[in-house]
Amino acid sequence: MNMVRGIALVVFFLWLTIDALVVFRLKTSDAENRDHFSLKLLMIGNPLVYAASIGLSYGTTGAFHSIALQLAGLVILIAGIAIRSLAIAQLGRLHTPNVAVRSDHQLKENGLYGYVRHPSYLGALIAFFGFAMALGNWLSVVVMSSLTTWIYLYRIREEEAALSAAFGEAFQHYASRTKRLIPWVY
């Protein structure tokens, strides 16, 4: 189990590093920024959640002794990374770390964005869940899944307010035919 956890830690932090390098190169200027603390919440809250989940995984309370579950977690982690990476690639230069709407911004309504409005967040949440499973502790899974979901739901609220203000009826129409995170469900 410790070997799977070690592999998960390497994959997770390698992904976070590469993801940050890709995403933060696209940060927009303050003039375009419509972010109301959500980026700071992500940058402060998520690492605290990662640290708590990793710390819990080294304890015995909540530990599950199933390499198969941990390996499934690794697969889920990689699937989440793939979904997030594809969503970022599909959105291109419009994907920024801060909530912003560019002057030439257009709603992305095809690809993964034809099914859910926030596929990069969906991919991240899947990756976080898989990572916590790969850590081998149910408490890690609960902490990681609940707190990162709460953080991203706050972020989604801020992002959708900015998109609604910028695109009005066009965004409302898009929102009426797509779900936020889970295709056909939510």
C-alpha positions as CSV (number, residue, x, y, z in Angstrom):
1,M,0.0,0.0,0.0
2,N,2.8,2.4,0.8
3,M,4.2,2.0,-2.8
4,V,0.8,2.9,-4.4
5,R,0.6,5.9,-2.1
6,G,4.1,6.9,-3.1
7,I,3.3,6.6,-6.8
8,A,0.1,8.6,-6.2
9,L,2.0,11.4,-4.4
10,V,4.5,11.7,-7.3
11,V,1.7,11.7,-10.0
12,F,-0.4,14.2,-8.0
13,F,2.4,16.7,-7.4
14,L,3.8,16.3,-10.9
15,W,0.3,17.0,-12.3
16,L,-0.2,20.0,-10.0
17,T,3.1,21.5,-11.1
18,I,2.5,21.0,-14.8
19,D,-1.1,22.2,-14.4
20,A,0.0,25.4,-12.6
21,L,2.6,26.1,-15.3
22,V,0.1,25.8,-18.1
23,V,-2.8,27.7,-16.4
24,F,-0.8,30.5,-14.8
25,R,0.8,31.5,-18.0
26,L,-2.6,32.7,-19.1
27,K,-3.4,34.9,-16.1
28,T,-5.2,38.0,-17.2
29,S,-4.6,41.6,-16.1
30,D,-6.3,43.1,-13.1
31,A,-8.5,45.2,-15.5
32,E,-10.2,42.0,-16.7
33,N,-10.3,40.3,-13.4
34,R,-13.8,39.4,-12.1
35,D,-12.5,37.1,-9.4
36,H,-13.9,37.7,-6.0
37,F,-11.5,35.8,-3.8
38,S,-12.1,32.4,-5.5
39,L,-8.5,32.2,-6.8
40,K,-7.1,32.9,-3.3
41,L,-9.5,30.3,-1.9
42,L,-8.2,27.8,-4.4
43,M,-4.5,28.7,-3.7
44,I,-4.9,28.6,0.1
45,G,-7.7,26.2,0.7
46,N,-6.7,23.4,-1.7
47,P,-3.1,23.0,-0.4
48,L,-4.5,22.8,3.2
49,V,-6.9,20.1,2.1
50,Y,-4.1,18.2,0.3
51,A,-1.9,18.4,3.5
52,A,-4.8,17.2,5.7
53,S,-5.6,14.3,3.4
54,I,-2.0,13.2,3.0
55,G,-1.5,13.5,6.8
56,L,-4.6,11.4,7.5
57,S,-3.4,8.7,5.1
58,Y,-0.4,8.0,7.3
59,G,-2.6,7.2,10.3
60,T,-4.5,4.0,11.0
61,T,-7.9,5.5,11.5
62,G,-9.9,5.1,8.3
63,A,-7.2,3.1,6.6
64,F,-8.4,0.6,4.1
65,H,-6.2,-2.4,3.3
66,S,-7.0,-2.9,-0.3
67,I,-4.3,-2.4,-2.9
68,A,-7.1,-2.9,-5.5
69,L,-8.9,0.1,-4.2
70,Q,-5.7,2.1,-4.2
71,L,-4.9,1.1,-7.7
72,A,-8.5,2.0,-8.8
73,G,-7.8,5.4,-7.2
74,L,-4.7,5.8,-9.3
75,V,-6.7,5.1,-12.5
76,I,-9.4,7.6,-11.4
77,L,-6.6,10.2,-10.6
78,I,-5.2,9.7,-14.2
79,A,-8.7,9.9,-15.7
80,G,-9.4,13.1,-13.9
81,I,-6.2,14.6,-15.0
82,A,-7.0,13.6,-18.6
83,I,-10.5,15.2,-18.4
84,R,-9.1,18.4,-16.9
85,S,-6.2,18.6,-19.5
86,L,-8.6,18.1,-22.4
87,A,-11.0,20.8,-21.1
88,I,-8.1,23.2,-20.7
89,A,-6.9,22.4,-24.2
90,Q,-10.4,22.8,-25.7
91,L,-10.9,26.2,-24.0
92,G,-7.4,27.3,-25.0
93,R,-6.3,30.9,-24.1
94,L,-9.7,31.6,-22.5
95,H,-8.8,29.2,-19.7
96,T,-7.3,31.4,-17.0
97,P,-6.6,30.9,-13.3
98,N,-8.6,34.0,-12.3
99,V,-12.2,34.5,-13.2
100,A,-12.0,36.8,-16.2
101,V,-13.9,37.6,-19.3
102,R,-11.8,38.9,-22.2
103,S,-13.0,41.6,-24.6
104,D,-13.0,39.0,-27.4
105,H,-14.4,36.2,-25.2
106,Q,-16.9,33.8,-26.7
107,L,-18.8,31.1,-25.0
108,K,-17.4,27.6,-25.5
109,E,-20.4,25.4,-26.2
110,N,-18.8,22.3,-27.9
111,G,-16.5,19.5,-27.0
112,L,-16.7,18.7,-23.2
113,Y,-18.3,22.1,-22.8
114,G,-21.3,20.8,-24.7
115,Y,-22.1,18.5,-21.8
116,V,-21.0,20.4,-18.7
117,R,-20.2,24.1,-18.1
118,H,-17.1,23.4,-16.0
119,P,-15.3,20.2,-17.3
120,S,-11.9,21.3,-16.1
121,Y,-13.3,21.5,-12.5
122,L,-15.0,18.2,-13.0
123,G,-11.7,16.7,-14.1
124,A,-9.9,18.2,-11.1
125,L,-12.6,16.9,-8.7
126,I,-12.3,13.4,-10.2
127,A,-8.5,13.6,-9.9
128,F,-8.8,14.7,-6.2
129,F,-11.1,11.8,-5.4
130,G,-8.8,9.3,-7.2
131,F,-5.8,10.7,-5.4
132,A,-7.5,10.4,-2.0
133,M,-8.5,6.8,-2.8
134,A,-4.9,6.0,-3.8
135,L,-3.7,7.3,-0.5
136,G,-5.6,4.4,1.1
137,N,-7.7,6.1,3.7
138,W,-11.4,6.8,3.9
139,L,-10.9,9.9,6.0
140,S,-8.7,11.3,3.3
141,V,-11.4,10.5,0.7
142,V,-14.0,12.3,2.8
143,V,-11.8,15.3,3.6
144,M,-10.5,15.7,0.0
145,S,-13.9,15.1,-1.7
146,S,-16.0,17.3,0.5
147,L,-13.7,20.3,1.0
148,T,-12.4,20.5,-2.6
149,T,-16.0,20.2,-3.9
150,W,-17.1,23.1,-1.6
151,I,-14.2,25.2,-2.8
152,Y,-15.0,24.5,-6.5
153,L,-18.7,25.2,-6.0
154,Y,-17.8,28.6,-4.7
155,R,-15.6,29.1,-7.7
156,I,-18.3,28.0,-10.1
157,R,-20.7,30.5,-8.5
158,E,-18.3,33.3,-9.1
159,E,-17.5,32.2,-12.6
160,E,-21.1,31.8,-13.6
161,A,-21.9,35.3,-12.2
162,A,-19.2,36.8,-14.4
163,L,-20.3,34.8,-17.5
164,S,-23.9,35.8,-16.9
165,A,-23.0,39.5,-16.6
166,A,-20.9,39.4,-19.7
167,F,-23.1,37.2,-22.0
168,G,-26.6,37.7,-20.5
169,E,-29.2,35.8,-22.4
170,A,-26.7,33.7,-24.4
171,F,-25.2,32.4,-21.2
172,Q,-28.7,31.7,-19.7
173,H,-29.6,29.7,-22.8
174,Y,-26.3,27.8,-22.6
175,A,-26.8,27.1,-18.9
176,S,-30.4,25.9,-19.5
177,R,-29.2,23.1,-21.8
178,T,-26.0,22.0,-20.0
179,K,-25.2,20.9,-16.4
180,R,-22.6,22.5,-14.2
181,L,-20.5,19.5,-13.3
182,I,-22.1,16.1,-13.9
183,P,-23.6,15.5,-17.4
184,W,-27.4,15.1,-17.3
185,V,-27.4,15.3,-13.5
186,Y,-26.0,18.5,-12.0
